[in-house]
């Protein structure tokens, strides 16, 4: 019994001691008889100065968002998604893809045109030097377009349209216009230089059509079909008529694609869009049916033999060039088809020479660059709130993408040979200059995005240091 009483006494002493500690740690509000704490709310006691808080083991499932641990596709997907969502992604894609396509095109023009130049008793670098000069001028135009404000682009739309129409009319004047490969769509500038005004007509239609639709959208007139079609469709048909007078069916197809792209972005109703598409398809069918040359090109789709009289010679030898390239090609400059077998190896069929010399890896690289350029253009058009920027970016993206698809599809035998060059890649200064200006347009629109503008401002020299120093001064404590 005495032992049990002493044990009970010790338990009572411990209970009284814990009650005293609880009263000492109780907040003043509760000690003064304030309202009790809600059930389940734990009291947190701040440690005294100089003491250390014991380390707390964090759960893997608690805390804020974390990046996926370990490797694997999920982590790569998350990193790629964050990279795509950055404000400057479209800017860098347009700038990088445009320059890479142009530089790779210069290399392939030099490789593909050497034999052709020697056949014409010219130096082996004849076509390369002309293309390099056009690329230098085009780089200046691209830089100027990238730095121009949007208002200046809109101001240039009407003068550019009138200038393009004037030059396209001059092409039809006897003694001024020239015929090349059966198409009368060139102006002679003196010496070795020629100009194809229809290439500038593409840029003029994009800028003028975007400005027209943007002004009508501001006035809320695009919900009426007559305002959506007039005067956009009549002006586009006028340009198409001037082009078809010279017999250039390929450029007319690209101009029609630009028109459809603008109508689609403007929200044309399905029946209206289908009506315009059916009308254009009927006109194209009649133009192809009444021309033996165009019918022969249509018959060469998927041909595996040159045919009687060699009517499908170019299409078949383009397939031969691609088939002999293999995975990594025969080597730069080692093409066999460019030795007189493949007509136009440095213009319309430069993609076939690329496949022969650089193989499947080279052709897929070119396709990836065009896909990146197209994706960036769609992203710029989809994220802007300016209607002019949306229409112009969509028109430029439609132009470059449609022309690349038509050219590559013809080389692969999937489409008729339309005679259009590969944008930024094929030989031809008249095609390169307006296309590089159009790429500069996309760069300017990507830079005009508010998030991209803020990100570019933070990358300027001295801005980040000044911002950090200003943040340090605002801190209440002396910590740095």
Secondary structure, 3 states (H helix, E strand, C coil): CHHHHHHHHHHHHHHHHHHHHHHHHCCHHHHCCCCCCCCCCCCCCCCCCCCCCCCCCCCCCCCCCCCCCCCCHHHHHHHHHHHHCCCCHHHHHHHHHHHHHHHHHHHHHHHHHHHHHHHCCCCCCHHHHHHHHHHHHHHHHHHHHHHCCHHHHHHHHHHHHHHHHHHHHHHCCCCCEEEECCEEEEEEEECCEEECHHHHHHHHHHHHHHHHHHHHHHCCCCCCHHHHHCCHHHHHHHHHHHHHHCCCHHHHHHHHHHHHHHHHHCCCCHHHHHHHHHHHHHHHHHHHHCCHHHHHHHHCCCCCCCCHHHCCHHHHHHHHHHHCCCCCCCCCCCCCCCCCCCCCCCCCCHHHHHHHHHHHHHHHHHHHHHHHHHHHHHHHHHHCCCHHHHHHHHHHHHHHHHHHHHHHHHHCCCCCCCCCCCCCCCCCHHHHHHHHHHHHHHHHHHHHCHHHHHHHHHCCCCHHHHHHHHHHHCCCCCCC
